[in-house]
Amino acid sequence: MENQGVLLCSVYLLKDIILHPSNVFERVKQGRFQKEPMIIFGFGALITLFKSFVIKRQKVSFFANESLNQILSVLSIPQLRWVILYLVYFGFLYMVFGMCKLFNKEASLKSLMFAFISISGIGIIGQFLFYFLQIVIPKGLIFSGSYLVYLWSIVLYIQAIRVTQGISFLSTLVSFFVPAIVIIATIGLVAISPYLAWLTT
C-alpha cells in the first residue's frame, strides 16, 4: 500500500510540475518530497536510455588523424553518450549549488537536487508528446518546437533555484547561467536537460 501511495504521489508530482511548478518547489524546500522526485527522474532516465538503443552509432571520419576519429566514434556510441550526459548533468547541478553558496551560505544541496530532478517530469511528457506529434507534423517544425521545451526547462530551473535557495532574482540568474553557459558551450544544450535527449527521434 505504501508503494502504491508513493506511485500515486509521483503521478501528482508529475502533474504539478507541469501546472503548478512553484508549489512543487515550495514543498521540496519543506522536505515534503523524498521518493517521488527520484521515481520521476528514474523513469525519465529510462525513457532516454531505451531511446538510445534506436539511435544508430555514427562512425567519425572527419579528421586526418585516425586515432582521433576512433576516439570520437567511441564517444558517439548512444549508450555512452547517455552516461556522459547524466554525469555532466549532475556536475552542472553541483556547479549551480556552488554558485548559490556564494550568495547564501545556508543554500541547500538536497532541496536544489530534488527540485532539479523533479523538473525531469517535463521530459516524460515531452518524450511521449513528441513521439506522437512527429507522426503528423513535419520534422523541421518538430525540431524547432523542441527548443521551446528546452526553454521551458530553463525557466523551471531558474524558478527552482530562486524558491529553494532563497536568493534574489539577479543572484539566481548568475547562479544558473554561469555554469549553464560553460556546459552548453562545451557539451551542448542537452547536457543541462538530459531527460530531453533524442526528443525528436
N, C-alpha and C positions, 0 to 999 in steps of 0.2 A: 504493500500500500504506500509505503514511504517513497519507493522508486516511482510509482505512478504519480504521486504528488509532485515530485521533482520534475518529472517529464512534463506534467501539465503546466507547472510554473515556467518551464523553459519555453513552452508554446506562447504563454502570456508575455514573457520577456521578448520573444521574437516579434510579437505584435506591437508591444510598446516601444521597441527601439525604432520601429517604423513610424508610429503615430505620436508617441509621447516620449522622445528620447531624453528630455531634461528630467522627467520623472524617474527614468531608469538610472541616470547618473546620480541623482539625489539618493536613491535607495542603495546604490552601490557605495556611495560615500558613507551611508549609515550602517553599512555592513549587513544589509538585508539580503544580499545575493551572494551565494558561495558556489554551489554546484551548477546552478543554471547557466551562468556565462560560459563555464567550461564545456558544458554539453553543447551549447550553441556553437562555440568555437571548434570543438572536435568534429561536429557534423559538417561545418563549413570546410574544414581542412580535408575531410574525407572526400567531399564532393570534388574538390580540385585535384586530389590525388587520383581519384578514379578517372577524371578527365585527362590527366597526364598520360594515361595509357592509350588514348586515342590520338595523341599527337605524334606525328612522325618525327623521328630523330633526323636532324639535319647534319649533313657532312660538310664541314667548313673547308673551303679550298681557296679562300680569298688571298692568302699570303704566299709569298715565295718560300718562306720557312715552313717546311713540312712538320716539324715538331710543334710549332705554334698552331698550325692547322689541326693537329691531332689533339692538342690540349683543348682548343676551342670546341672541337667536335665532341669531346667527352663532356665538357661543360654544357653542351646543348642537349644532353640526354634529359628528357622531360622530368623524370623522377628525381634526378639530381638537381635540376633547376627548382623543383618543388621544395626540396630540403633546404637549398640555399636561400630561397625566398623567405621561408619561415624563420630561418636563423637570422637573416638580415632584419626581418620584421621585429623580432624580439630585441635585437641590437638597437633598432630605431626606438623602441619603447623605452629602453634604458637611457638612451640619449635624451629623449624628451623629459624623462624624470630628472636627469642630471640638470637640465636647464631649469626645470621647475624648482629644483632645490636651491638654485641661485636666488630665486625671488621669494621663496617661502621655505624656511628651514624645517617646517613641520609638514612638508609635502609627503604624501603617502604613495609609496610604490604599489601597494596592494590595491588601493582604490583606483589608481590610474590603470593598472593591468586589467582589473575586472571590467572597467569602463571600456577600455580599448577592445578587449576580446568580445564584449557584448555587441560592439559595432559590427563584428563579423556576421551578425544576423542579416545585414543587408546583402551580404554575399550569397547567402542561401536563397533569398528572394530573387536576387539578380540573376543567379545562375539558372534557375528554373524559368524565370520570365524571358530571358534572352534565348533560351533553348527553343521556346515556342515562337517567339517573335521572329527569329531568323527564318522560319518556315514561310512567313508571309511578307516579310519586309526585306528590301534589298540589302545585300551585305555591307555596302558602303554606308548606308544610313544606320544600320545596326552598329557598325564600328564607331561612328560619330556619337551615337547615343551612349555608348559605353563610357565615354568621358564624363557624361553627366552623373553616372553612378560614382565614378572616382571623385568628382567634385562634391557629391553628397557625402561621401565618406570623410573628406577633408573637413567639411562643415561640422560633421559629428565629432571628429577628433578635437577640433577647437572647442566645441561646446563641452565635451567630456573633460578636457584639461581645466577649463575655467571653473566648472562646477565642483569637480573632485579635489582640485588643488588649492582653491581659494585664492587665486591670484588675479590681478587686473587683466582687462582685455588686451592691453598692449603687451603685457608680460606673457600672456597666453599665446599671442601671435608669434612673439620671439621664440618662446619655448617650442612651438611646433615647427615653424618654418626654417629655423637654423638647421636642425637635424634633417628635416624633410628635403630641403634643397640639396644637402650633401648626398643623401640616399638616392634621390631621384636622378641627380647628375651622374652618379657612378653606376647604379644598378638599373634604374628605371622607375616609372610611376607605380608599377605593380608591386614593387618591393615594400611600399608602405601599406598596401592593402592586398596581401597575397590570396585572400579569400575571393578576390575578383580575377584571379589568373585564368587565362583562356576563356574569358567571359563570352566572347563571340565565336567560340569553337563548338 
